[in-house]
Every structure is written in structure tokens, then in C-alpha cells.
Amino acid sequence: MKTTALTAKHIGLGAKMIPFAGYNMPVQYAGINAEHETVRNAVGVFDVSHMGEFIVKGEQALDLIQKISSNDASKLVDGKIQYAYIPNETGGIVDDFLIYRIDAQTYMLVVNAANIQKDWDWIQQHNSFNVDVKDISDRTSLLAVQGPKAAEALQSLTNIALSEMDYYTFKKGAFAGFDNVLISATGYTGAGGFEIYFDNAYAEAIWDAVFKAGEPYGIKPIGLAARDTLRLEMGFCLYGNDIDDHTSPIAAGLGWVTKFTKDFVGAQLIQQQKEQGVKQKLVGFEMLERGIPRKDYEVVDGNGNLIGKVTSGTQSPSLQKAIGLAYVDVAFANVGSEVYIKIRDNKVKAQVVKPPFYQK
């Protein structure tokens, strides 16, 4: 099992550690609900150094990205970030990822931890452009500092004006006394905040500096369990749960990052999905009766007929109600549709709602 450069810190703080995507990762510290509330109301720090980072460099770097990405990366300018997915040749999804444009010939791709090798192989397979691709995942640490007080908590560590950074932009500069640190504003929690990318050698020093600077703002370490409840309240997809190699991006609601103005792997199949329609759609739902939905629970209609499957579900700490995402037959995909989640052979009533579940 792999470790991050901060594993010793987590163990020292008494974190509950679990295997995740091949890494020994902190799942919780003080408890999921307390950590969730810290991020929603103040500021929390996630070690997400298990994520993958590839540098794509060369005259045809953009051509390679355009071929493997669903979105149109030609729209990017220096310092901008784009969300996209990597389509496969059968109309499914290899991964969802972020594209950072460093300059016209240099990009950073941020991919999911469990898919690093798969994505690497896929990109190499389609690199007919002689573009230089480097996997810097193992030497890169990544902190996600999330919450409404994140900018205030971190500002003393950098001369980059954090509160002025737009959503889905990044800057490079000095941070906590170290040069060439990349700071971005994307987030996976809906609470605002920043991602800080740096060399593993700086990891413990930067971790300590962040917690010292954030102390007056109630900063706390946060585990992966609260990251999951936070992202689900926003209706954000999790690869392996809500999308995978066999998922239609149109069914998953990813048409907004699918640009047919250029050619990419699998474009024809995905265009067919869009034109012909899909049988099921990914929807948000909230429970109207007592019960917590979990991944792979069946979704049925009033007569008990199978109409879908839950992909993510939890008891929402912010809303004090059970929520989830599920693929359901299109006849039941409209907001307000009544569906039932099978929990221990009981039909428990739920209603289709439009994410995000949590509104600021």
C-alpha cells in the first residue's frame, strides 16, 4: 500500500486510516459530522496527495488533449482550468479530470487516484503527436483547503491575492516560504477554497504552516468520509460510483462538458446517445421516509418494478435528511417523480430533486 508524504502526520493526529485507491488514507479524525460542519462553516484541510498529475508538453500538447478529452481545451487561456471526462471507444468514461493550462504548450492533467495507471496507458495509446507526457503523481503533494474562511486562513502565507481568484483559475508563486507552488480554486465540496500543489519535500513544512496560519480561523484536518458527504450534497459525481467505463456521459448529465465542435475518441457514439436519447438518467433524490440509501440499492416504482439503481447515498449532515444519486428510467427522471428505494426488502419512499441538494 502506498503512503503520502503526510501519512505520519495523520497517524500522529489519531486519524482512522483505511486503504483507498491503493493508498493508506485518513478516512476521519474527529468524526464525519463534525468534520463536515467544519468545512461548511469554517475551514478544513484534506490531504488528497493520492490524486494523479500528468504534465503534457510540446507543440501538439493541445492536439493530444483535444483527442482524449470531451471538452474543448482550445477555449483555455493561461491560468484557467477546465473540467472534462476522458471518453472511451464504447461510449463510456475512462475517467473525469481537470485540465490546467500553464502555457500554450504546457498543461497539467489532474486525474483520479484509482485511475492513474489506466489514464496513463490510455493517453500514451493515443499519443500519436510525439508529445512529452510526464507522470509527476508520486512526487507531488496536494492539499485541498476548503471552506468559507479558506482565503483568510491562507492569505498570510502568500502574496497571491486569494480572495480575488476566480473559480476554476490557478496561479503559481511563493507559498509558506517555498517557490513554484501552484494554487488553484476549483473545489469538490461546494464550500469554496483552494488546492495547493507542491513537491513532496515541502509537505510536512507546508502542512504545519497551513495549520499555524489557520489556527485563528478554526482550521481542522478532514478525512475522506466527510469529503464524500460534502461532494454528494453538491451532486458532484464520484468516479467508480456515479460514472465508470460503462456509463453513458449523456445519461450522467455530462453533456455540458461534451463539445462536438471538435473530434475526440468516441465522439460519434456519444453524439448518437445524445440524438437517440438514453434509457436512464442520473438523478438526485431525497428520502421522504426514514431510511438511508446506499450504493447499489435497487430503485423501484410504486408497484415494485425495478426502475434503477442507487450510485451514491448518505445521511446529509447539513440537511439532516437522507439523499442520493441514482440512475432511473427516463419516465421517472423528472423532478418531483415519486420513486422507492429498496432498503432491507422494504420499499421506502423518495422523491426526485434537482441537485445541488445543499444551497448556500
N, C-alpha and C positions, 0 to 999 in steps of 0.2 A: 504494500500500500504506500502511495506517495504521501509526502507531507508538504506543507507550505513553509515558507521561511518564518512563519509566525506560529507554528504548531505549539512550540514550547510556551509561548505567551498564553495561548488558550488553555492549555493544561494547567498552567500556573494560576489562572483565574478560576479554575474549577469548572470549566465548560464540560458539558456532556459531549463526548466525541463519538462520531459514527463514521462508517465507511460511506463515502458519497463520490460517485464518478471516479472511483479508483484512488481517492484521497481520504486521509484521516481529517475530518472536518468537524467544527463545533456546531452542534445542532441547537443547543440552548445553553444559557448561563443562568439567569435569574428566573426564567420561566417564559413561555411563549407569550402569554397575555401582557405581562409587564414589559417585555422587550418590544412587542408590537406597539404598545401605547407610547413608549419612549420615542420611537421613530415618528409616529403620527403627531406627537405634541412637542418634541424637543429635538434631540439629535442622537443617532446611533451609528455604530461602525461595524460593517460586515467585512470580514476577510474573504474576498472572492478571488484569491490568487489562483484557484484551480481553473479559472476560465482560460481559454486559449487565445493567443495573439499571434497573427502572422503579418509580416511586413512584405508587401508586394511592391516591387520596384523595377522600373525600366520604362523605355519609350512606349511600350504597349501594355503597361500595367492596367490602364483603364479598359483596354480591349478584353483582357482576361477577365476582369471583374464584371464587365458587361455580359460576357458569355455565361458566367456561372451565377449571376445574381438576377433575381426577379425585378429589382428596382432599376431605375435609370441613374447610374452613378455619374453620368456626364453633367447632371444638374448640380453636383457638389462644387464648392469652392474651398480654398484652403481654410482649415479650421472648422469645417462643417462635418456633421455626422449624418449617416442615413441608416434607417432600419430596413432590412430586407430578409429574404429567405433564399436558400440555395435549392432550386428545383432539381428533381432527378428526371430520368428519361421515361418514367412511367406515370407522371402526373402527381407524384408525391413530393415530400420535402426532406432533403438531406439534413438541413439544419436551418435555424433562423440566426441572424448575425447582425453585427454593426459594421459599417464601413466608415473609416476615418480618412478624410483627405488631408494628408500632410503637405504635399505639393502636387503639381500636375503629373509627376512621375513616381510619387511615393504614397502608398496607402497602408493603413493598418486595418486588418480584419479581426474582429473580436468574436470568437465562436464559443459554443457551449462546451463545458469541460468533458462531458461524456463522449463528445463527437470530435475531439481534436484529431485523432488519427484518421477517422473516416473522412472528415473535411479535407485534411491534408492530402490524402490519397486522391480524392475527387478533384481537387484543384490541380494537382500535378497531372492527372489524367487528361485534363482539358487545357493544359498549358502548352498550346502549340505556338505560342508567341515568343518563346525564349525569354520570358520574364523571370527575374530573380525573386524567388519566394523563400522567405526565411521564417522558421518556426521559433519564436522567441518566448514561447509559453513558459518553459522551465526556468528561465532566468528573470521572469517578470512577476513582480508582486502587484496586487491590485486591492485597494481598499475602496469600498463604497460607503461614503459618509452621507447618511440620508436623514432628512427631517427638516422642519421649518427653520431651525436655528443653525443649520449646517454652515451657511455662509458666514455668519457672525463667529461661530466656533472656530473656523479655519482661517479667517482673514489675517490674523496676526502672524501666520506662518508664510505668507506670500505677498508679493506686491501686485499680483494679478487681482483686478477688481472683481471678486467672485460674485457679488450681488448684481453686477452688470452683465454677467454672462447669459446669453440666450440659451433656451432649451435646444439640445442637440448641436451644441458647439463645443470646441475644446481649445485650450491654449497650452503652450509649453513654457516653462520658466523655472525659477528657483522656488523651492518649497521646503520648509523646515531646514534650511541651510544646505540643501542638495540641489544641484543643477539638473537641467534636462528632465524635469518631472512633467508628465502630461496630466492635465486636469480637464475633465470633461463634465458636462451637465446633461446626463441622459436619465438615469434612474430607473428602478424596477419596482418602486414602492408607491409612487404617486404622492410622495411627501416632499418632493424637491430634494436637492442635494447634488453631490459630486462624486466622481470616480477619480481615483488618484493612481496612476501607473508609474512604477519606478523599479529600479534594479533591486534584486533580492538582497544585495549587500546593504541597502539602506533600510531594510524592512523594520527591524526592531527599533532603530532610532526614530524613524518616521512614526511608527505606532505610538511610541512614548510621547513624542512631540504633539501628536494629534490629541491624545488624552489629556495632556497637561494644558494645552490651549483651550480644550473644550470643557474643562472641569467646571468653570462658572456657568456653563450652559446645560449642565446635567448630562453630559455625554456618557454613553454606556456601550459596551460591546454587545453585539446582537448575533444570534445564531441563524442557521439556515431555516429552521422551522418558522420563525417569525417572518423571514424573507418570503416564505411561501404564502402565509396568510395575508401579508401586505400586497403581494402581487395579485393574489386572487381577488381581493377587494376591488382592485382596479380592472379586473377582467383580462389581465395580461396572460398570454399563452406561455405554457411551460413545455419545452421540447421533451418528448417521451411520455407526456401525459395528454396534452391537448392537440399536439401536432407530432407527426412522425413520417417515416418513409412511405407510409400507405395513405396518408391524409391528403385529401384534395385541398389546396390552398384557397380555392373558391368557397368550399364548404366551411373552411376555418375562418372565413371573413378576412382573408388577406388580399383580396382584390385591390385594395388601396395601395399596396406596395408591389403590384404586378403591372408592369408597363410594357404593353405590346408595341410600343413605338420603336423597339429595337429587338434584335434576335437574341434569344438565350436558350439554353438547354431546356427542352421540354415545353417550349412556348406554345407549340401547336396543340398539344394535348390539353394544356391549361386553358387555352382560348376556346377549345371545344367544350370544356367543363362550363365555362362562362356562358357560351352561346346556348348550349343544350340544357343547361340547368343541372343542379345536383340533387341527389335524393335526400340527403340530410344536411343540416346546418348546425354549426356550433352556436349554442345559445347560452345565455346566463339564466339562472333560475334561483328563486328563493323559496325556502320551505314555508308552507302555510300551517303545517302541523309539526309536532315535535319529532325530531329525528335528524341525525347528521349524515349527509350524503358522502360517500367515499368513491374513489376511483373504481371503475368497472361495475358499479351498482347498475342494475337494469332500470330503464325508464319505460313506463307503460302508460297506456291510456286508461280511461275510466272502466273499460271492460277487461283490463288486464292484458291487452295485446302489447307485445314488445314493440316499442317505437324508437328506442335509442339506448344510449349508454352514458353514464357519468364519466367524465375525464378528470375532473378536479372537484373537490368539495371540502368544506370545513365549517366550523362554527366561527363566524366573523367576530373578532374581538371588538371592533369599532361599532358594529351594528347590533350586536347581541342577538343575531339570528343566523340560521344556517343558510349557506349559499353554495353555489357550484356552477360548473360549466358542463355541458353535455352536448353530444351530437344527437339530434332528434330528427325524425321525418319532417320534411318541409311543411306538411299540413299542420304541424304543431309548433312551428318555429316563430310564429308571430307573438309579439309582446302581448301579454295578457292570457295566452293559452294556458289551460289547466292541464298539468301532467302529474304523474305519480312516480315516486322513486320507491323501488322495492328495497326495503330495509328489513332484513331477517324475515323474509316472506310476507311482510306487511306492506300494503300499498299506502304510502304516505304522501299527502297532497302537497304539490308545489306549483309555482306559477312562473312562466317565462317572463323575464325582465331584461331591460337593456343595460349592459354594463357601461360605465363602471358602477359597481354596487355602492361604493363609498363616494360621496360627494363632499368636497371640502366646504 
